[in-house]
Amino acid sequence: MTVADWLKFTPGWLAFLVTMGTLIRKTWTVRQNLALGPEASSLRTQLIQFRALLEEVSTKYTDWFLHEDRREVARALRDSAERRDDETLQLAMTRVADAWDELFALAPAPRVRSPWVGGAEETRHRREDALGAASDLDQFHKMTEVARSAMVDVEIAIGRLNELERRTHGR
């Protein structure tokens, strides 16, 4: 092959390489967008709110767990996880939702107080509260451990979300 032949075929090969590179880049970007899923900013907000709820777990009592919005947190996280295509993000979000369900299972039962002050009824409740305090303390320690492990999973999910956004948007 002569130099004239090389000069004649070079633009065609360069165009072919640029076209293939563009197609590969477009396919990669589409896959990253699918992995990130729709509404990534709302997912970030959801995870940050969940992290704040986990920080509150160790300081709250039974009534805090009975609030309707707090019971729906795990379901919302599972729904968001199903909309993602990234396995690491899905796994972390599912583990966080499972930990939230476990926290609700460990939450102490509401205690019924006697409307009358004094008497045998009040004495019985005080004895039950004294006996229940030890088991509540054990449950509290278990809840704290579950909350700590869930915090690690939240950090993993937020880190993975950041990584996917950097790959997709370049931020």
C-alpha angles and dihedrals in degrees: 000000000000130000090258090058091050091050091049096052100035097082091051093050092045090051090049092051093047091049093049092047090051092050092049092048092048092050091048092049092049091051091049091050090051091049091050091049130201122315099016091171092057089050090052090051090048092051093047091051089048091052089053090050091051090052089054095050095084094054102044135086135214099289090059091062093049094066110115097228092054092053091055096053095089093048091051091050092050090050090051091047092054090056093058125085097200111100096206093052092045092050094049093048093047091050090050091051091048090051090051090053089049090051090054091049090052094046112116117255117252112267119227114225124206114246089216120075115228129357131097092304093059092045090052091051092049091052091048090049091052092049092043093050093073094049090044089053091054090048089047091055090048090049091051091052092048090048091051093051090046090052089057090051091049090053090049091050093048091047092050091047089052091049093050091048091050091051093047105035101019093234 
